[in-house]
Amino acid sequence: MSTSAGVRIRAGDAERETVAEQLREAHAHGRLRFDELDARLGSAYGATYLDELPALVADLPEPPAAGRPPVPWRPPTRVAPLVLLALVASLLLIATGHPPFPLFWVGVWLLVRRRSGWFRAPAAGGPARTG
């Protein structure tokens, strides 16, 4: 990389490390053999100017854009039917003249169980949690 006046810009540690990380990723994905990785890392860490670095990764695919990883899909929890059941039971208790207060404790119990992971789907390949 050169400025319009033809002056070369010196490479810093951060630029060298960025290129080195791209090279390590390419090696991890099988795009570079170890001897190629070693030679390119030596060139990256030995680079004095910025215009020497792009040639080291020019034949490699672009790194993925930085950002949050995609959220894995989770099946819906079993809480919604239980909440609906508690609501219907509350309405029935109120309609018959009984206080629905005991259902409050059922709601607290469901909330605690939900936060403890009882309703979560098991991890792929992991054992199911039964509570």
Buried (B, 14 or more C-beta within 10 A) or exposed (E): EEEEEEEEEEBEEEBBEBBBEBBBBBBEEEBBEEEEBEBBBEBBEEBEBBEBBEEBBEEBEEEEEEEEEEEEEEEEEEBEEBEEEBEEBBEEBEEEEEEBEEBEEBBEEBEEBBEEEBBEBEEEEEEEEEE
